[in-house]
Amino acid sequence: MPYSQEALYSAVEEVKHGSLSLRGASKKYKVPVTTLHDHKSGKVAPGAKKGKDPLLPIDKEKDLINYAMQRGDMGIGFSKQTFLRFTGEYAASEGVYFKGRVASEKWWRGFKVRHPYFSLRTAESTATGRHMSMTRSHVSHYFRELKTVLTDNHILDNSSSIWNMDETGLSLAPKPPKIIARKGSKIVHAKSSNSREMITIIACGNAAGSIIPPHVIVPGKTKRALHSYDTGNAPAGTQCSVSDSGWTKQGISELWFTETFLPNIGPQRPQVLIVDGHDSHHHVELIGVARKEGIVIVELPSKTSHFTQPFDRSVFKSFKTSWGRHVQDFTSQTGVAVGHSQFFRIMTKAWNDALTSNNVKAGFEATGICPFNPGVIPDIAYSPSELYVATPLDQCKEECNTVEQVHSNPSVETAVLPTVCAASSSTCTENDVIVSIDIDVHEMDQVVDLPVCLDENGMIKVLEEQLGPQQGPDQSPQPSASKPECNSSTLPDQTSNLRECDAALALSVVESAITDEKINLYNNTYQSGSTLNDSMYETWKMYKEQISPRPITVPIIPDNPMLVLPKQQYKKPIKKNKYFVVTSDECFKAKLEEKVKREKKISDAEDRKHQRQLKRENREKAAGKKIKKEKVCLKEQI
């Protein structure tokens, strides 16, 4: 008998006041007599939920689901069966026992009702290298370089001059969807192509939503491989090439650049092309052509394209989904499996469905490229990298002064200037970790000349000889003709001329060296309690806390050790991109040197191969002469 909580409350009140009997209230409000009796007698407390209490208390269940969702964010989430087994073990540690120490299906159904804010999702398989590489420092370095390129070329807000190129593969036998079949059928078939070939599509578009015709690469050794394809049904302007593997190669990438990209981008120069780190995208011949044509090629951070590549974020998933749908529609309507002769007919439909102006623009927005907004990358993108920290070194090396030492918590990748691990002044313990950190260099010529300096502890000091005691933090500092020199060697001799700098003045000195945009970033980061991999931010925060302290947040340690997140795993230092702008003079020079070394290596290998062949031929000649001589001797004996 369905009833509302309001009806139950009214019925109980009338029974308690004697206005109605139990049966009369039950008949009037449609509430069972037993329910009214239990609420009147106090057996059931007001506001109690229906059914039995769960085996685990609600607060323990909340801890459990929060732990599971945290693991999911880090890429090590639970499947349903694993979660049920873990719940059984966790409940046993709390003194509650499920049958067989595994939570039941009935408990799972009730658990979903009590906590509707989670769901089972199909996880996307992501390589460990991508988890380790997607760090804040790695990505922020890329965004700094990208902004410099866009600003220097005056195209930061010119969406039509910012392009992205990427490849994807289409299979002639995509995964079939669910189909209607007999209930209880153990085997369900779906007709598909005999070929398992993967055909590569090169797509390119700009932040304004313009799209360049595709370049299609089919497996084969000669152009004759294209004769079996219906190229007449391809999208207008499509170029086709063949490759042994069906994937992009250096020559094909250069062919796409000269015959597809350049003719479709217009005469405006310079323009920026953003690509991933595949070898075919930054070989020296392509870089030479790009430099000559006024195209700046920017390479994405290694193994981060799943969050930084526009086409990966908003285009290719819908493209492949549309391709699979059209393939299944064609097969179900005609009964013919898709082959070479139907490829372009179906590929054109999928291309028109997915490669839309809105989809392409959404990709550039989601990756923070245009409009330029590095903060659009979600925090969850960096969560998997928190499982890994840099490998600790056994001892300090000579170049130890080029890295910063992080104590007590290896997972923290921030440090306060000017703390460094100098081999001459400190020694490393087994608990210390040496990690390479990208630091925003503080250019002193960008700062208003003030009579201040840094002492040996990184604190800002005021030179009283040049700044009298009457000048306060509210007065505007006057530029001086020369900058005071201050270092650890001269500080002991100047103690009489130094006094502690007011925090407000010190903060103004730091803020005079950075842009308004970075000041806003620092303020937002400070208020949220998060961290930045920026030494200047740590200095800024040190003085900011003296002026407006922020409430200290204490990390919550779980009561049950089973809910502690997995320990961090040590990894090798990330091999970061040496050059993000591959068309720069430094990168082009390095590529030329690499080409010379590679050609020399190939030449040396050919020489060694030739020498081995000569030796083999000489041995064969010597063996032939020996056999011939033995035959002559044998004839003479006969």
N, C-alpha and C positions, 0 to 999 in steps of 0.2 A: 504494500500500500504506500504509494509515494506521498510525501508530505514535505513541507518547507520547515526551516528552523523557526521562522516567525509563527507558523501554526503550532508547532510544538511548544514554544514559549507561552503563547496565549492559552493553550489548553491546560498546561501545568498551572498557570496562575489562577485560572478559574477553578480548577480542582482544589488548590490550596485555600482559596477564599471561600469555598463551599458553594459557589454559584452553580456548579455542575458536578454530577457524579463522574466517576471514571468512564463509565460506558456512555454517558451523555456527551462528555467532552470528546470521547473517541469518535462518536457518530457525527458530531458537529465539525470537528477539525480533521477528520480522516486520519487520525493517529492511532496506532495499535494500543489496546488497553495495557498490555504488558510494558510497553515503552513508557506510557504515562505513569504506571505504577513504579517503575524503576526510577524515574526522575523525581517523583513525589517523595519516595522513601529515602532518596539520597544515594541509592546504589550506584547511579550514574551521575557524575558531576555535570553541572551546567556547562555547555559548550563542548562537551566531549564528542569526539568523532566516532563514527560508526565502526563497528568491528573491533577485533582484538588489538591490543597494543603490539607494535612490531617487536620482534625479538631483540633487535639492537635499538637503543635509545635514538631519538631523532637527532640529537647533537652528534652522536657517533656516526650516524649515517651521513650527516652533512660533511663531517671531516673526511669520510671515506670517498664521497663523490667529488669533493674539492681536490683531494689527492689524485683521483683518477683523471680529472680534467687537466690538472697541472702536468701530469705525465703525457697526456694527449698533446698539449701545447709543445712539449719538448720532443715530440716524435717517437715516444716510447709508450704509447697508450695501451690500454687493456682491450682485448676482445671480450665479447660477452662471457664466454666460457672461462677465460682466464680471470675475469673480474669476479665471477661467482666462486671460483676456487680461492682467490685471494680473500674474498669476503668471509668465507668459511674459516680460513686461518686467522684472519683479523678478529672475527667474533670469538674464536677459541681463546685468543690472547686476552680478550675482555671478559672471559668467563661465560660466554654464551656459545652453545654448541648446536650446529646444524647436523642433520643426518649425514653421515659420511664426511663431515667437515666440508661440505660444499653447499652453498646457498641454493635453495630450491627455485624452481620456475615460478611457483606461487609467490614466494618472497620477492622475486624479480618484478612481477607484475605490480605488486603493491608498492615496491620501491619506485617504480616509474611514476606512479600516481602521486606519491608523496613528494617527489622531486622532479617536477615537469620541465625543469630548465636544462636538462641534458638529453641527448639523443645518440643513437648509434649511427655513425657515419662511416662511409667507405674511405679509408685512408689512401692517400696518394703515395706511392712508393718513391722515396727520395734517397738518393745516395748519401752515404756518410760524409763524403767530401763536401757536399752541399751544406750539410748541417754545420760542419766545422768552419766553412768559409764565410757563411752568412753572419758576420760579426759587425757590430756598429762601427768599429774603427776602419774595417775594410771598406764598407759602403760609404762612410763619411768621406774617406779619402777620394773615392771616385766622384762624389758629388762636388767636392771642392774643385777638382780638376775640370769637371764638366762646366761648372759655373764660370770658371776662369775662361774657358774656351768660348762659351756663349757670350760672355761680356766683352772679351777682347775683339770678337768679330761682330759685335753690335747686333746680335740676333737672339738675345735672351727672351724677348717677347715676340719674335718673328716666327710664328708656328709653321709657316710654309717653307722655312729653310732648315728645319730639323727633321731628319729622316731616320727611320729604323729599318734594317734589313735582317731577315731571319729565314731559316729553312724549316720545313716540316716534311714528314713522309706520309704517304697514303698507301695503304695496303689494298690489294685487289680482293682480299678476303677479310674484311673487318669483322669484329666480334658481333655475332647476330644478337638481336634483341629477344626479349621474352615473347613467346608465341602461345596462342591458344592450342591446347592439346588435351588428350583424354586424361581425366583425373587418375592418378596412380601410375601413369606411364613412366617406365624406368628409363627409356631412351627416347629422346626427341631430336630429330634431325633438322638441319637447316642447310639448304643447298648453297654452295659457295664456289668460287673459282678454284681451278686446279693449281693456279699459280700463286705463289706466296711472295711475289716480287714486291719490293718497296720502291715507290716512285717519289722522287724528291721534288718539292715545290719551293721555289725561292719567291718570297713575297716581300714587298717594300711599300711603305707609306709614310706620310709626314704627319706632324702634329696638328695640321689644319684639316686632316681627313682625306687628303688626296692619296690615291692608290695607283701604283705603277703596275702595268701588265705583268703577269707571272712569268717566271722562267722555269721550265719543266725539264728535269733530268731523268732519263729512263735508263735502265740497265742495258748495256750493250757495248760492243767494241767499235762499231762503225755506224754511220748514219743510216745504214740499211735497217737497223733495229727500229727506226721510226716508221718504216713502211707499214707495219701491222697496226699502227695507231690511227685513230680518226682525228688527225690534227686539224682538219677543216672545222671541227666543232669546238675548238679551243677558244677561250676568251680573246677578244680582239687585241692584237699586238703581242701575243704570246710567242716567246722564243723557246726553242727546244734544243737540247744537247743530249749526248750519250756519255755514259761513264761505266767502267767495268763493274763498279760496286753499286752504281745507282745513286751515289752520294756526291756532294760537291768536292771539286778538286781545285787546285790553284788556277789552272788555265780556265776552267769554267767560271770561276769567280771573277776573273779579269774580263772574260767575255761578257758576263752579265753587266759588269760595271760600265764597259764601253758601249755596248750595243743596246742595253735596256735602261740602265739607270741614267746615264748622261743625256740621252735624247729626250727624256721625259721629265726633267726637273727644271727646265727653263734656263735662261741666260744669267740669272742673278748669281753673284758670287760675293763672298764665300758662302758655302752651305756645309752643314754638319751631317755626317752619316754615322749612326751608332750601330755597332755590330757586336757579336759575341767573340770569344777568344779562339774560335776555330782557326787552324793554321792557314786555311785558304783565304782568310779575311785580312791578313796582315803580312803577306809575302812582299818582298822588296819591289817586284815589278808592279804590283797593284798600288803600293804606296807611291811609287814614282809617278804613275799616271794620275793619281789623286792630287798630289802636290802640284803637278803641272796644270790641272784643271781647276784648282782652287777649292777642292773638297777636303774638309777636315774630317778624318776618320777617328772616332773615339771608341775605344774598346771597353766593354763592360767588365766589371770585376769578375775574376775567375770563379766559376761555379756558383754564381748568384743570379743567373738569368731567370730563374723561376719567380723572382720578385722584381728584377730590374729591367727585364726585356719587355717592351710594350706589346709585341705581337704574342708573346707567351701568356701575358696576363689577360688579354681580352679578345683575341682573334682566333688563335689556332684551335682552342678547345671547341668553339662553336663551329669552326670549319670542319673538323674531323667528325663532330656529331652530325652535322648536315650531310657529310659525305656518306657516313654509315647509313643514315636514314634513306637517302636517295638510292643507295646500292640495294638495300632490302626492298624498297618499293619497286625498283626495276625487276628484281628477281621474282618477287611475288606476283607481279602483273604479267610478266612474259614467260616465266619458268626458265629463263636463260641466265646462267651465271655471268657475271661481269668479267670481261676480258679486255684485251688491248683495243679491240674495235669499238668498245663502248666507253672507254675510259674518259676521254675528253668531253663526251656528251654529258656525263654525270658530274664530272669535275667542274664544269662550267656552272651547273646549277648550284653546287655547294659553294663555289667561289662567290657567286652573286648573293647568296644568302648570308654568308659570314663576313665577307670583305666589304663592309659598309663604312661610310664616313663616321658614323657615331661610334662603331666598335673600335676603329683605329684611334680616334681622339680619346676614347675612354682608356685605352692602353697607355697613352702618354701621360694622362692625368694620374692613373693608378701607380705609375712608376716614378712620379715626381719630376718628370723631365720638362713638361710644358703643360700648364704653368709650372715654373720651377718651384718645387716644394718637397725637399728631402724628408720632411716629417710625415709624408703620406704613407711611407712604408710602415706597415703596422708593427707594433712591438712584438707581436707573436712570431713575426718572421725571424727575430733574433733569439727566441727562446731555445731552439735546439742547440745553438752554439754554447749555451751555458753549461752543457754537459762536459765541455772540453776546456782544458787549460793548457798553456804551453808546457813543454817538457822541461823539468828543472835541470840545470847544469850542475855537474859535479864540483866544479870549481870556477873561480873568476878567471876570465881570459884577459889578454892584454887590451882588447877592444871593449872592456867592460864599461868604460865611461860613455859608451854610445847607447847604453840601454838603461832602463830604470828598474829599480828593485822594488818589488811589491811584497810586503810582509804580511804574515798571518792569514791572509785570505787569497789564495791563488786565483780565485775566480774574478777578483776585481782587477780590471785592466786600466785603472786610472791611477795617477800619481801626482804628488804636489811638487811643483818646482821649488828649489832645484835639487831635490833628492836624487842622487845617482849613486851607483855602486862603483866606487873607484878602487882599483886593485891596491893602490897605495894607502888608502885610508880606511878601508873596511874589508871584512872577510865575509864570505857567504857561509851560512849554516845549511844543514840538510833540510831545514824547514823553509828556507828562502827559495824563491823562484825568480829566475831571470827571464824576462820576456821583452821582446822588441815592441816598442810602443810608438805609434805615430803621434808626434807632438806638433801643435801649431806653433811655429817659431815666432817669438816675440821680437819683431823688428823695432829696435829702439828709435830709428829715425821716423817712425810713424807716431811717436808719442810727443806731446807738447813738452818742450824742454823745461824741466823743473829741477830745482836743487834737491833732488832725492836720489837715493841709490839703494841697492839690495845688499843686505848684510849676508853673513855666511849661513844664516838660517832661512833666507828667503824673505825676510821681513823688510818692508820699505822704511828707510830712515831719512830724516831731513838733515841737510847740512845747515847748521845754524849760521855759519859765516855768510851764506847766500840768502837765507830766509830768516828774517828777524822774528822774534817771538810775538810781535804785534800782528802778524798775518795769520788769520784763521782759516778754517776750511770753507767759510762762506765767501771768502774773497777770491776773485778770479786770479789764477796764477799767471805771471808774466813770463813770456819766453825769454830765455837767456841766450847769450851769444855762444856759449859752449856748454857741452854736457859734462856734469861732474863725473869723474871716474871713481868707481867704487868696486873694490874687489877684496877678497879675503886676505890678501897679503898686506893691504894698506889699512884695513879696518882697525886693527889694534892701535895704530898710531893716531887714529882720528876719533877716538872715543870721546874726547873732550869737545869735539865739534859736532857730534851726532846726538840727536834726541829722538825718542820714539815718535813716529809719524802718526797723526790723528787718523783713525780708521776712515772717516769720511773723505779726507784728503787723499789717502792711499787708494780708496775706491775710485775717486775721480781720476787719479793717475792711470789706473788700470783701464777704466772705461774710455779714456781719451785715446787709447791705442787700438780700440776695436770699433766695429761699425755698429750703427743703431740696430741693425737686424740681429747681430750676434748678442747685443745687450738684451734684446727681447727674448732671444732663445735662452740666455742664461737665467733671466728672471722666471720664465716658464718652467725651466728645469728645476730651479731652486724651490719654487712653490710646490711642485709636484713631488719633490723628494727623490727624483731619479738622478742618474749620473751621466756625465759626458766623458768621452775619452779625449779630454782636452786639458792640458796642464794650466792654460790660462784661466779656464773656468774654476779650477781648484784654488788658484790664487784669488780670483774675484770672490769666490764663495767664502774664503777665509775672512775677508774684510766685511763682506755682506752680513755674515753671522754676528759680527760685533755690533753692527748698527741695528739690524732687525732680525733677532734670532728666530729660527724656525723650530717648531715643536719636534722633538726627537722621536722618531718612530723605532720601536724595539721589535725586531723580528720575532714572530710567534714560533716557538719550538713545540712540535706536536708532543702530546703526552705519551702516545704509543710510538715506539721506535719503528714500527712497521710502516708508519706514514711519513718517514723521513725520505726525501727524494734521493735517488741514487747518487753515489759519490761521483765527483767529477773524474773524468778520465783524462790522462795525459796524452798529448798529441805532439807531433812535430810542429814547429812554427809554420804558419801559413805562408805559402809561396805567393806573395802578392804580385800584382801586375807591376812590372818595372816602369812601363810607360802606358798610361791610359790614352794619350793622344799619339796614335801610331804614325801620324804624318808629321810629327815634330822633327826638328833637325836632329836632335839627339837620338831619337828612335830610328830615323832613316839611316843615320850613320852606323848605328849598332846593327841594323839589319844588313847593311852592306858588308860589314865585317863578318857577320854570321854567314852570309852567303859565300864570302871568300874562304872562310874556314871550312864550310861544308863542301865546297867544290874541291878544296885541297884534300880534304879527307876522302872524298870519292876518288880523286885522282891517285892518291896514295894507295887506296884499296885496289884500284885497277892495276897499278904498277905491281903490287904484291901478287895479284892474281896472274899477271903476265909472267912474272918471275917464276911462280909455281908451275905455270904451264910449260915454260922453257925447260925447267928442271925435269918435269915429267917426260917431255919429249926427248931430252938428252938420255934419261934413264932408259926409255923405250929403244932409242937408237943403239945404246950400249948393249942392251939385252939382245937386240936383233943381231948385232955383229957377233956377239958371243955365241948365239945359236948357230949362225952361219958358219963360224969357225969350227964349232963342234961337229957340224955336218961334214965339213971338208975333211977333218981329221978322221971321222968315221969311215968316209969313203976310202981314204988312203989306207986305213987298216984292212978294209975288205979287199 
